[in-house]
Amino acid sequence: MKRLLLPFVALLMLIGAAPASSSAVAEGMPVVSGPGAKFGGYASAAVVVQPGAKITYYNFDIEKHNVVHDAIADGVYAKKKMPWCRDFPKKKCPLFWSQLIGLDQTPVLGLENLKAGQAYTFYCTLHPGMKGRLVAAP
């Protein structure tokens, strides 16, 4: 099944990795999930972003998924109250988060909380076995 996703992933990576003008905020590589993601995980299990970049999450699965920083696994939490903190244990708010979506795309919010040179774990809140890594480039 992942073999069928390769053309989609390649296209999205090209779109996400396109150079931005010096006055614009760079787009990071997208996070992608495809059909059967709850069994096979994210199609883009590792993503690298420049500090200040924006990332889009693309879900090509009919099941709902999202991208949420695993604050507990990483031991790093949002220091300020983010809008999504209400859905997580007190003082365990993830640094970044996306909406839960079906066949759609959505931005990953909170990337301004990342520190350059650090790696972060992310997962789907409905399917905790879906995991990935996001690296903030130095």
Buried (B, 14 or more C-beta within 10 A) or exposed (E): EEEEBEEBBEEBBEEBEEEEEEEEEBBBBBBBBBBBBBEBBBBBBEBBBBBEBBBBBBBBBEBBBBBBBBBEEBEBBBEEEBEBBEEBEEEEBBBBBBBBBEEEBBEBBBBEBBEEEBEBBBBBBEBEEBBBBBBBEE
